[in-house]
Amino acid sequence: MNSIETQTASNWANGSLWLIVVFIGAFVLVGAMAWARSRNRAIPPEQERRTEQATRDLYQNPKGDEPGDR
């Protein structure tokens, strides 16, 4: 093998390695997003209702407006 063939083989190997790394990284990222989405959908209706009510309560009565805070 001459130096041009060696360099071409080395460039191909490095390029294919990065291609594999990028595809595996994308696959892992999509998997993590799917896992997170499935976890977020698993919230029971009662917990969601309580969370919404607590949010409404905070907007109606912010901490600075509670009696005795001043």
N, C-alpha and C positions, 0 to 999 in steps of 0.2 A: 504494500500500500504506500502510495506517495503521500506527501503532506496535505495535498488538497483533498484526497479521499478520506484521510484521517480526520481532517477538520470538518468535512461534510458529515461524516458518521457521528462525530461528537456533537455537532449542532443539531442533528436530527434527534439524537438521544436526549439532549437537554430540552429541546422543544417538546418532545413527546412526554417527557416527565412533567413539564409544566401543564401540558394539556390534561394529563391524568389528574394532577393536583387540583386544577380548576374545576373539573367535572366532579370529583369527589367532594370538594368544598361546596359546590352548588347543591349536590345531593344531600349533604349533611344539613345545609341551611334550610332547604325545603322540608326535610324531615323534622327539624326543630320547630319550624313554623307550623307544620301540621300537628305536631304534638301539643304545642301551646294553644292552638285553636281548639283542639279537642278538650283540653283541660278547662278552657274558659267556657265552653258550652256545657260543661258538666255541673254548673252551679244550680243547686236546687231552687225551685221557685220561691220557697219560703225565705231562703237566704237573700235572694235578689230583692224580694219585697222589703225585708228589713234594711238592706243597704240603701234602697231608694228612699225609704222613710227617714233614715238617719241623715241622708243628704238634704232632704227637704227641711228637716228640723234645724240643721246647721245654717241653711240659708235664711230661715225665718228668725233665728236667734243666734247671731254670731257671738263668739266668746266675749268680745269687748262690750256687748250690750247686756250681759247678764247682771242682775242686781247683785250688789256687793263687790263688784269688780273695781269700783272707783274709789 
